[in-house]
Amino acid sequence: MILIKLISIVLIEFVHKTEGACSWPAAFSDTMWTDGRKGNLTFTSGGTMIGWNIATFVTSWECFNTDFYDSDSILVFKSTNTFNLFGSVYGAYMCFYITTLTDYSFRYYIYSPINNEDLDKERLWALSSTDPKVSDILGGLCLANQPSYKPSVSEYGVLIKTGFHESAFITCPYHLLADYSFTYTTDDGTLSCSETDVGDVIMCTDVSQMTSSSLACSQYPLYSDSGSSRCIDVVTSGANTFVTLYNGVTGSGTYMTSCLAINSAGTSMSVTSNFCKNAQTPSEVPVDNFGKAVGAVMSLAIQGDPCRE
């Protein structure tokens, strides 16, 4: 029986205990990955994962369950340590829903609820008592029976195997391949670029690449230090398309990856750093789990003919 508590922290208590830790699937064991959300991740051959820190509470994870990896693409993590919060002791758990993109990249959704500020509003369970039994994992721990707590289609991340980022490049969204001009709305909702200060997003020179020009109000509109970004994932949901970009070397105001949401008409596009945000749309400035604006919106106009074949 599962008892869910929703107070100041999202909790779940299970009354049965499972077997011990598991081993990573072959694709992850003894590997290193680049993640737009957390940076560098290391999966050891001993079943631990390092690099996914949660505030000061969690610094490493272990493989908890792989029973549903082959059938449901679910990989379950458990923190290697417990922590004290609100006078009680907890362990952290996360469910990853994983999709293969290339031989060197994966898309993942975290099928865990957004927790409270003490845990950085990260998606995870803080669990007291004992571990969940296997029969509770899909329905309870991984939210199959609680879909309202799942991330939206836009809130996904991409893992790229370290040293193989070029092998993860894919064609940018085919139906939107074109060159665009744009104006820019900043993250505070004000138009800080004049109507005559127009930039360009070029997609036709190389269909796996987006190149953006700088504006007076934004030196790096796509958060790329070089101005060029490579497409590494495309997700379409209804009239919206979400694109994860690999930007490479980072500097001030730039990030290793960024995310775009583009409408089907190719007239509006939102951009945010690192990874796509929950409920992100093409026409509104993206916000993080704290409700803070973390990006911008571009008003687009296609220049010339589209370049899709």
Contacts in CASP RR format, 6 or more apart in sequence:
PFRMAT RR
TARGET T0000
AUTHOR 0000-0000-0000
METHOD contacts of the structure
MODEL  1
MILIKLISIVLIEFVHKTEGACSWPAAFSDTMWTDGRKGNLTFTSGGTMI
GWNIATFVTSWECFNTDFYDSDSILVFKSTNTFNLFGSVYGAYMCFYITT
LTDYSFRYYIYSPINNEDLDKERLWALSSTDPKVSDILGGLCLANQPSYK
PSVSEYGVLIKTGFHESAFITCPYHLLADYSFTYTTDDGTLSCSETDVGD
VIMCTDVSQMTSSSLACSQYPLYSDSGSSRCIDVVTSGANTFVTLYNGVT
GSGTYMTSCLAINSAGTSMSVTSNFCKNAQTPSEVPVDNFGKAVGAVMSL
AIQGDPCRE
1 15 0 8 1.000
2 12 0 8 1.000
2 13 0 8 1.000
2 14 0 8 1.000
2 132 0 8 1.000
2 136 0 8 1.000
2 140 0 8 1.000
3 12 0 8 1.000
3 13 0 8 1.000
4 10 0 8 1.000
4 11 0 8 1.000
4 12 0 8 1.000
4 146 0 8 1.000
5 11 0 8 1.000
5 12 0 8 1.000
5 13 0 8 1.000
8 86 0 8 1.000
8 116 0 8 1.000
9 85 0 8 1.000
9 86 0 8 1.000
9 115 0 8 1.000
9 116 0 8 1.000
9 118 0 8 1.000
9 119 0 8 1.000
9 126 0 8 1.000
10 113 0 8 1.000
10 114 0 8 1.000
10 115 0 8 1.000
10 116 0 8 1.000
10 125 0 8 1.000
10 126 0 8 1.000
10 149 0 8 1.000
11 90 0 8 1.000
11 125 0 8 1.000
11 126 0 8 1.000
11 127 0 8 1.000
11 128 0 8 1.000
12 125 0 8 1.000
12 127 0 8 1.000
12 132 0 8 1.000
12 140 0 8 1.000
12 141 0 8 1.000
13 127 0 8 1.000
13 128 0 8 1.000
13 129 0 8 1.000
14 127 0 8 1.000
14 129 0 8 1.000
14 130 0 8 1.000
14 131 0 8 1.000
14 132 0 8 1.000
14 133 0 8 1.000
14 136 0 8 1.000
15 129 0 8 1.000
15 130 0 8 1.000
16 130 0 8 1.000
16 131 0 8 1.000
16 132 0 8 1.000
16 133 0 8 1.000
16 136 0 8 1.000
17 130 0 8 1.000
17 131 0 8 1.000
17 133 0 8 1.000
18 64 0 8 1.000
18 65 0 8 1.000
18 131 0 8 1.000
18 132 0 8 1.000
18 133 0 8 1.000
18 134 0 8 1.000
21 47 0 8 1.000
21 62 0 8 1.000
21 63 0 8 1.000
21 64 0 8 1.000
21 78 0 8 1.000
22 47 0 8 1.000
22 63 0 8 1.000
22 64 0 8 1.000
22 65 0 8 1.000
22 66 0 8 1.000
23 29 0 8 1.000
23 46 0 8 1.000
23 47 0 8 1.000
23 63 0 8 1.000
23 66 0 8 1.000
24 43 0 8 1.000
24 45 0 8 1.000
24 46 0 8 1.000
24 47 0 8 1.000
24 49 0 8 1.000
24 63 0 8 1.000
24 66 0 8 1.000
25 66 0 8 1.000
25 69 0 8 1.000
25 75 0 8 1.000
27 106 0 8 1.000
28 43 0 8 1.000
28 75 0 8 1.000
29 43 0 8 1.000
29 44 0 8 1.000
29 45 0 8 1.000
29 46 0 8 1.000
29 47 0 8 1.000
30 43 0 8 1.000
30 44 0 8 1.000
30 45 0 8 1.000
31 42 0 8 1.000
31 43 0 8 1.000
31 161 0 8 1.000
31 162 0 8 1.000
32 40 0 8 1.000
32 41 0 8 1.000
32 42 0 8 1.000
32 43 0 8 1.000
32 161 0 8 1.000
32 162 0 8 1.000
33 40 0 8 1.000
33 41 0 8 1.000
33 42 0 8 1.000
33 43 0 8 1.000
33 159 0 8 1.000
33 160 0 8 1.000
33 161 0 8 1.000
33 162 0 8 1.000
34 40 0 8 1.000
34 41 0 8 1.000
34 159 0 8 1.000
34 160 0 8 1.000
34 161 0 8 1.000
34 162 0 8 1.000
34 165 0 8 1.000
34 256 0 8 1.000
35 41 0 8 1.000
35 52 0 8 1.000
35 157 0 8 1.000
35 158 0 8 1.000
35 159 0 8 1.000
35 160 0 8 1.000
36 157 0 8 1.000
36 158 0 8 1.000
36 255 0 8 1.000
36 256 0 8 1.000
36 257 0 8 1.000
36 274 0 8 1.000
36 275 0 8 1.000
37 157 0 8 1.000
37 274 0 8 1.000
37 275 0 8 1.000
38 51 0 8 1.000
38 52 0 8 1.000
38 53 0 8 1.000
39 51 0 8 1.000
39 256 0 8 1.000
40 51 0 8 1.000
40 162 0 8 1.000
41 49 0 8 1.000
41 50 0 8 1.000
41 51 0 8 1.000
41 52 0 8 1.000
41 159 0 8 1.000
42 49 0 8 1.000
42 50 0 8 1.000
42 51 0 8 1.000
43 49 0 8 1.000
44 50 0 8 1.000
47 62 0 8 1.000
47 63 0 8 1.000
48 60 0 8 1.000
48 61 0 8 1.000
48 62 0 8 1.000
48 63 0 8 1.000
48 80 0 8 1.000
49 60 0 8 1.000
49 61 0 8 1.000
49 62 0 8 1.000
49 63 0 8 1.000
49 77 0 8 1.000
50 59 0 8 1.000
50 60 0 8 1.000
50 61 0 8 1.000
51 59 0 8 1.000
51 60 0 8 1.000
52 58 0 8 1.000
52 61 0 8 1.000
52 77 0 8 1.000
53 59 0 8 1.000
54 79 0 8 1.000
54 92 0 8 1.000
54 119 0 8 1.000
54 120 0 8 1.000
54 122 0 8 1.000
54 124 0 8 1.000
55 118 0 8 1.000
55 119 0 8 1.000
55 120 0 8 1.000
57 79 0 8 1.000
57 83 0 8 1.000
57 85 0 8 1.000
57 92 0 8 1.000
57 118 0 8 1.000
57 119 0 8 1.000
58 79 0 8 1.000
58 81 0 8 1.000
58 83 0 8 1.000
58 92 0 8 1.000
59 81 0 8 1.000
60 79 0 8 1.000
60 80 0 8 1.000
60 81 0 8 1.000
61 77 0 8 1.000
61 78 0 8 1.000
61 79 0 8 1.000
61 80 0 8 1.000
61 92 0 8 1.000
61 94 0 8 1.000
62 77 0 8 1.000
62 78 0 8 1.000
62 79 0 8 1.000
62 80 0 8 1.000
63 75 0 8 1.000
63 76 0 8 1.000
63 77 0 8 1.000
63 78 0 8 1.000
64 76 0 8 1.000
64 77 0 8 1.000
64 78 0 8 1.000
64 93 0 8 1.000
64 131 0 8 1.000
65 75 0 8 1.000
65 76 0 8 1.000
65 134 0 8 1.000
65 137 0 8 1.000
66 75 0 8 1.000
66 76 0 8 1.000
67 134 0 8 1.000
67 137 0 8 1.000
68 74 0 8 1.000
68 76 0 8 1.000
68 137 0 8 1.000
68 138 0 8 1.000
68 142 0 8 1.000
69 75 0 8 1.000
69 98 0 8 1.000
72 97 0 8 1.000
72 138 0 8 1.000
73 97 0 8 1.000
73 98 0 8 1.000
73 99 0 8 1.000
74 95 0 8 1.000
74 96 0 8 1.000
74 97 0 8 1.000
74 98 0 8 1.000
74 111 0 8 1.000
74 137 0 8 1.000
74 138 0 8 1.000
74 142 0 8 1.000
75 95 0 8 1.000
75 96 0 8 1.000
75 98 0 8 1.000
76 93 0 8 1.000
76 94 0 8 1.000
76 95 0 8 1.000
76 96 0 8 1.000
76 137 0 8 1.000
76 141 0 8 1.000
76 142 0 8 1.000
77 93 0 8 1.000
77 94 0 8 1.000
77 95 0 8 1.000
77 96 0 8 1.000
78 91 0 8 1.000
78 92 0 8 1.000
78 93 0 8 1.000
78 131 0 8 1.000
79 91 0 8 1.000
79 92 0 8 1.000
79 93 0 8 1.000
81 91 0 8 1.000
82 89 0 8 1.000
82 90 0 8 1.000
82 91 0 8 1.000
83 89 0 8 1.000
83 90 0 8 1.000
83 91 0 8 1.000
83 92 0 8 1.000
84 90 0 8 1.000
85 118 0 8 1.000
85 119 0 8 1.000
85 126 0 8 1.000
88 128 0 8 1.000
89 128 0 8 1.000
90 126 0 8 1.000
90 127 0 8 1.000
90 128 0 8 1.000
91 126 0 8 1.000
91 127 0 8 1.000
91 128 0 8 1.000
92 119 0 8 1.000
92 124 0 8 1.000
92 125 0 8 1.000
92 126 0 8 1.000
92 127 0 8 1.000
93 112 0 8 1.000
93 124 0 8 1.000
93 125 0 8 1.000
93 127 0 8 1.000
93 132 0 8 1.000
93 141 0 8 1.000
94 110 0 8 1.000
94 112 0 8 1.000
94 123 0 8 1.000
94 124 0 8 1.000
94 125 0 8 1.000
95 110 0 8 1.000
95 111 0 8 1.000
95 112 0 8 1.000
95 137 0 8 1.000
95 141 0 8 1.000
95 142 0 8 1.000
95 143 0 8 1.000
96 108 0 8 1.000
96 109 0 8 1.000
96 110 0 8 1.000
96 111 0 8 1.000
97 108 0 8 1.000
97 109 0 8 1.000
97 110 0 8 1.000
97 111 0 8 1.000
97 142 0 8 1.000
98 106 0 8 1.000
98 107 0 8 1.000
98 108 0 8 1.000
99 106 0 8 1.000
99 107 0 8 1.000
99 108 0 8 1.000
100 106 0 8 1.000
101 107 0 8 1.000
101 158 0 8 1.000
101 168 0 8 1.000
101 170 0 8 1.000
101 232 0 8 1.000
101 233 0 8 1.000
102 167 0 8 1.000
102 168 0 8 1.000
102 170 0 8 1.000
103 167 0 8 1.000
104 160 0 8 1.000
104 161 0 8 1.000
104 164 0 8 1.000
104 165 0 8 1.000
104 167 0 8 1.000
104 168 0 8 1.000
105 158 0 8 1.000
105 159 0 8 1.000
105 160 0 8 1.000
105 161 0 8 1.000
105 167 0 8 1.000
105 168 0 8 1.000
105 232 0 8 1.000
105 233 0 8 1.000
106 158 0 8 1.000
106 159 0 8 1.000
107 156 0 8 1.000
107 157 0 8 1.000
107 158 0 8 1.000
107 233 0 8 1.000
107 235 0 8 1.000
108 156 0 8 1.000
108 157 0 8 1.000
108 158 0 8 1.000
108 159 0 8 1.000
109 150 0 8 1.000
109 151 0 8 1.000
109 155 0 8 1.000
109 156 0 8 1.000
109 157 0 8 1.000
110 123 0 8 1.000
110 124 0 8 1.000
110 151 0 8 1.000
111 142 0 8 1.000
111 143 0 8 1.000
111 150 0 8 1.000
111 151 0 8 1.000
112 123 0 8 1.000
112 124 0 8 1.000
112 125 0 8 1.000
112 141 0 8 1.000
112 142 0 8 1.000
112 143 0 8 1.000
112 149 0 8 1.000
113 123 0 8 1.000
113 124 0 8 1.000
113 125 0 8 1.000
113 143 0 8 1.000
113 146 0 8 1.000
113 149 0 8 1.000
114 121 0 8 1.000
114 122 0 8 1.000
114 123 0 8 1.000
114 149 0 8 1.000
114 278 0 8 1.000
114 289 0 8 1.000
115 121 0 8 1.000
115 122 0 8 1.000
115 123 0 8 1.000
115 124 0 8 1.000
115 125 0 8 1.000
115 126 0 8 1.000
117 290 0 8 1.000
119 126 0 8 1.000
121 288 0 8 1.000
121 289 0 8 1.000
121 290 0 8 1.000
122 289 0 8 1.000
123 151 0 8 1.000
125 141 0 8 1.000
132 140 0 8 1.000
132 141 0 8 1.000
138 144 0 8 1.000
139 145 0 8 1.000
139 146 0 8 1.000
140 146 0 8 1.000
143 149 0 8 1.000
143 150 0 8 1.000
151 278 0 8 1.000
152 278 0 8 1.000
152 279 0 8 1.000
152 280 0 8 1.000
153 235 0 8 1.000
153 237 0 8 1.000
153 242 0 8 1.000
154 235 0 8 1.000
154 237 0 8 1.000
154 240 0 8 1.000
154 242 0 8 1.000
154 259 0 8 1.000
154 261 0 8 1.000
154 276 0 8 1.000
154 277 0 8 1.000
154 278 0 8 1.000
154 279 0 8 1.000
154 280 0 8 1.000
154 281 0 8 1.000
155 275 0 8 1.000
155 276 0 8 1.000
155 277 0 8 1.000
155 278 0 8 1.000
155 279 0 8 1.000
155 280 0 8 1.000
156 233 0 8 1.000
156 235 0 8 1.000
156 242 0 8 1.000
156 244 0 8 1.000
156 275 0 8 1.000
156 276 0 8 1.000
157 233 0 8 1.000
157 244 0 8 1.000
157 275 0 8 1.000
157 276 0 8 1.000
158 168 0 8 1.000
158 232 0 8 1.000
158 233 0 8 1.000
158 244 0 8 1.000
158 257 0 8 1.000
158 275 0 8 1.000
160 168 0 8 1.000
160 232 0 8 1.000
160 246 0 8 1.000
161 167 0 8 1.000
161 168 0 8 1.000
165 230 0 8 1.000
165 232 0 8 1.000
165 246 0 8 1.000
165 248 0 8 1.000
168 232 0 8 1.000
168 246 0 8 1.000
169 208 0 8 1.000
169 209 0 8 1.000
169 230 0 8 1.000
169 231 0 8 1.000
169 232 0 8 1.000
169 246 0 8 1.000
170 208 0 8 1.000
170 231 0 8 1.000
170 232 0 8 1.000
170 233 0 8 1.000
170 234 0 8 1.000
171 177 0 8 1.000
171 207 0 8 1.000
171 208 0 8 1.000
171 231 0 8 1.000
171 234 0 8 1.000
172 203 0 8 1.000
172 207 0 8 1.000
172 208 0 8 1.000
172 209 0 8 1.000
172 210 0 8 1.000
172 231 0 8 1.000
172 234 0 8 1.000
172 243 0 8 1.000
173 231 0 8 1.000
173 234 0 8 1.000
173 236 0 8 1.000
173 241 0 8 1.000
173 243 0 8 1.000
173 262 0 8 1.000
174 308 0 8 1.000
175 241 0 8 1.000
175 264 0 8 1.000
175 308 0 8 1.000
176 203 0 8 1.000
176 241 0 8 1.000
176 262 0 8 1.000
176 266 0 8 1.000
177 203 0 8 1.000
177 204 0 8 1.000
177 207 0 8 1.000
177 306 0 8 1.000
177 307 0 8 1.000
177 308 0 8 1.000
178 203 0 8 1.000
178 204 0 8 1.000
178 266 0 8 1.000
178 302 0 8 1.000
178 303 0 8 1.000
178 304 0 8 1.000
178 305 0 8 1.000
178 306 0 8 1.000
178 307 0 8 1.000
178 308 0 8 1.000
179 200 0 8 1.000
179 201 0 8 1.000
179 202 0 8 1.000
179 203 0 8 1.000
179 204 0 8 1.000
179 302 0 8 1.000
179 303 0 8 1.000
179 304 0 8 1.000
179 307 0 8 1.000
180 200 0 8 1.000
180 201 0 8 1.000
180 203 0 8 1.000
180 266 0 8 1.000
180 300 0 8 1.000
180 301 0 8 1.000
180 302 0 8 1.000
180 303 0 8 1.000
181 198 0 8 1.000
181 199 0 8 1.000
181 200 0 8 1.000
181 201 0 8 1.000
181 300 0 8 1.000
181 301 0 8 1.000
181 303 0 8 1.000
182 198 0 8 1.000
182 199 0 8 1.000
182 200 0 8 1.000
182 201 0 8 1.000
182 221 0 8 1.000
182 269 0 8 1.000
182 298 0 8 1.000
182 299 0 8 1.000
182 300 0 8 1.000
182 301 0 8 1.000
183 191 0 8 1.000
183 193 0 8 1.000
183 195 0 8 1.000
183 197 0 8 1.000
183 198 0 8 1.000
183 199 0 8 1.000
183 298 0 8 1.000
183 299 0 8 1.000
184 191 0 8 1.000
184 192 0 8 1.000
184 193 0 8 1.000
184 199 0 8 1.000
184 215 0 8 1.000
184 217 0 8 1.000
184 218 0 8 1.000
184 221 0 8 1.000
184 296 0 8 1.000
184 297 0 8 1.000
184 298 0 8 1.000
184 299 0 8 1.000
185 191 0 8 1.000
185 192 0 8 1.000
185 285 0 8 1.000
185 296 0 8 1.000
185 297 0 8 1.000
185 298 0 8 1.000
185 299 0 8 1.000
186 192 0 8 1.000
186 217 0 8 1.000
186 218 0 8 1.000
186 296 0 8 1.000
187 285 0 8 1.000
187 293 0 8 1.000
187 294 0 8 1.000
187 295 0 8 1.000
187 296 0 8 1.000
188 293 0 8 1.000
189 285 0 8 1.000
189 293 0 8 1.000
192 217 0 8 1.000
193 215 0 8 1.000
193 216 0 8 1.000
193 217 0 8 1.000
193 218 0 8 1.000
194 216 0 8 1.000
197 215 0 8 1.000
197 216 0 8 1.000
197 217 0 8 1.000
198 215 0 8 1.000
199 212 0 8 1.000
199 213 0 8 1.000
199 215 0 8 1.000
199 221 0 8 1.000
200 211 0 8 1.000
200 212 0 8 1.000
200 213 0 8 1.000
200 303 0 8 1.000
201 210 0 8 1.000
201 211 0 8 1.000
201 212 0 8 1.000
201 221 0 8 1.000
201 222 0 8 1.000
201 298 0 8 1.000
201 300 0 8 1.000
202 210 0 8 1.000
202 211 0 8 1.000
202 212 0 8 1.000
203 209 0 8 1.000
203 210 0 8 1.000
203 211 0 8 1.000
203 307 0 8 1.000
204 307 0 8 1.000
205 211 0 8 1.000
207 307 0 8 1.000
208 230 0 8 1.000
208 231 0 8 1.000
209 228 0 8 1.000
209 229 0 8 1.000
209 230 0 8 1.000
209 231 0 8 1.000
210 222 0 8 1.000
210 228 0 8 1.000
210 229 0 8 1.000
210 230 0 8 1.000
210 231 0 8 1.000
210 245 0 8 1.000
211 227 0 8 1.000
211 228 0 8 1.000
211 229 0 8 1.000
212 220 0 8 1.000
212 221 0 8 1.000
212 222 0 8 1.000
212 224 0 8 1.000
212 227 0 8 1.000
212 229 0 8 1.000
213 221 0 8 1.000
213 227 0 8 1.000
214 220 0 8 1.000
214 221 0 8 1.000
214 227 0 8 1.000
215 221 0 8 1.000
218 296 0 8 1.000
219 253 0 8 1.000
220 227 0 8 1.000
220 253 0 8 1.000
220 254 0 8 1.000
221 271 0 8 1.000
221 296 0 8 1.000
221 298 0 8 1.000
222 229 0 8 1.000
222 245 0 8 1.000
222 247 0 8 1.000
222 258 0 8 1.000
222 260 0 8 1.000
222 271 0 8 1.000
223 229 0 8 1.000
223 245 0 8 1.000
223 247 0 8 1.000
223 253 0 8 1.000
223 254 0 8 1.000
223 255 0 8 1.000
223 258 0 8 1.000
223 271 0 8 1.000
223 273 0 8 1.000
224 245 0 8 1.000
224 247 0 8 1.000
224 248 0 8 1.000
224 254 0 8 1.000
224 258 0 8 1.000
225 247 0 8 1.000
225 248 0 8 1.000
225 249 0 8 1.000
225 250 0 8 1.000
225 251 0 8 1.000
225 254 0 8 1.000
226 247 0 8 1.000
226 248 0 8 1.000
226 249 0 8 1.000
227 247 0 8 1.000
229 245 0 8 1.000
229 246 0 8 1.000
229 247 0 8 1.000
229 258 0 8 1.000
230 245 0 8 1.000
230 246 0 8 1.000
230 247 0 8 1.000
231 243 0 8 1.000
231 244 0 8 1.000
231 245 0 8 1.000
231 246 0 8 1.000
232 244 0 8 1.000
232 245 0 8 1.000
232 246 0 8 1.000
232 257 0 8 1.000
233 243 0 8 1.000
233 244 0 8 1.000
234 241 0 8 1.000
234 242 0 8 1.000
234 243 0 8 1.000
234 244 0 8 1.000
235 241 0 8 1.000
235 242 0 8 1.000
235 276 0 8 1.000
236 242 0 8 1.000
238 264 0 8 1.000
239 263 0 8 1.000
239 264 0 8 1.000
240 261 0 8 1.000
240 262 0 8 1.000
240 263 0 8 1.000
240 264 0 8 1.000
240 281 0 8 1.000
240 282 0 8 1.000
241 261 0 8 1.000
241 262 0 8 1.000
241 263 0 8 1.000
241 264 0 8 1.000
242 259 0 8 1.000
242 260 0 8 1.000
242 261 0 8 1.000
242 262 0 8 1.000
242 276 0 8 1.000
242 280 0 8 1.000
243 259 0 8 1.000
243 260 0 8 1.000
243 261 0 8 1.000
243 262 0 8 1.000
244 257 0 8 1.000
244 258 0 8 1.000
244 259 0 8 1.000
244 275 0 8 1.000
244 276 0 8 1.000
245 257 0 8 1.000
245 258 0 8 1.000
245 259 0 8 1.000
245 260 0 8 1.000
246 256 0 8 1.000
246 257 0 8 1.000
247 254 0 8 1.000
247 255 0 8 1.000
247 256 0 8 1.000
247 257 0 8 1.000
247 258 0 8 1.000
248 256 0 8 1.000
250 256 0 8 1.000
255 273 0 8 1.000
255 274 0 8 1.000
256 274 0 8 1.000
257 273 0 8 1.000
257 274 0 8 1.000
257 275 0 8 1.000
258 271 0 8 1.000
258 272 0 8 1.000
258 273 0 8 1.000
258 274 0 8 1.000
259 271 0 8 1.000
259 272 0 8 1.000
259 273 0 8 1.000
259 274 0 8 1.000
259 275 0 8 1.000
259 276 0 8 1.000
259 277 0 8 1.000
259 280 0 8 1.000
259 286 0 8 1.000
260 269 0 8 1.000
260 270 0 8 1.000
260 271 0 8 1.000
261 269 0 8 1.000
261 270 0 8 1.000
261 276 0 8 1.000
261 280 0 8 1.000
261 281 0 8 1.000
261 282 0 8 1.000
261 286 0 8 1.000
262 268 0 8 1.000
262 269 0 8 1.000
262 282 0 8 1.000
262 300 0 8 1.000
263 269 0 8 1.000
263 282 0 8 1.000
263 283 0 8 1.000
266 300 0 8 1.000
266 302 0 8 1.000
267 299 0 8 1.000
267 300 0 8 1.000
267 301 0 8 1.000
268 282 0 8 1.000
268 283 0 8 1.000
268 297 0 8 1.000
268 298 0 8 1.000
268 299 0 8 1.000
268 300 0 8 1.000
269 282 0 8 1.000
269 297 0 8 1.000
269 298 0 8 1.000
269 300 0 8 1.000
270 280 0 8 1.000
270 281 0 8 1.000
270 282 0 8 1.000
270 283 0 8 1.000
270 284 0 8 1.000
270 285 0 8 1.000
270 286 0 8 1.000
270 295 0 8 1.000
270 296 0 8 1.000
270 297 0 8 1.000
270 298 0 8 1.000
271 286 0 8 1.000
271 295 0 8 1.000
271 296 0 8 1.000
271 297 0 8 1.000
271 298 0 8 1.000
272 280 0 8 1.000
272 286 0 8 1.000
272 294 0 8 1.000
272 295 0 8 1.000
273 294 0 8 1.000
273 295 0 8 1.000
276 286 0 8 1.000
277 286 0 8 1.000
277 287 0 8 1.000
277 288 0 8 1.000
277 294 0 8 1.000
278 289 0 8 1.000
280 286 0 8 1.000
282 297 0 8 1.000
283 297 0 8 1.000
284 297 0 8 1.000
285 293 0 8 1.000
285 294 0 8 1.000
285 295 0 8 1.000
285 296 0 8 1.000
285 297 0 8 1.000
286 293 0 8 1.000
286 294 0 8 1.000
286 295 0 8 1.000
287 293 0 8 1.000
287 294 0 8 1.000
288 294 0 8 1.000
END
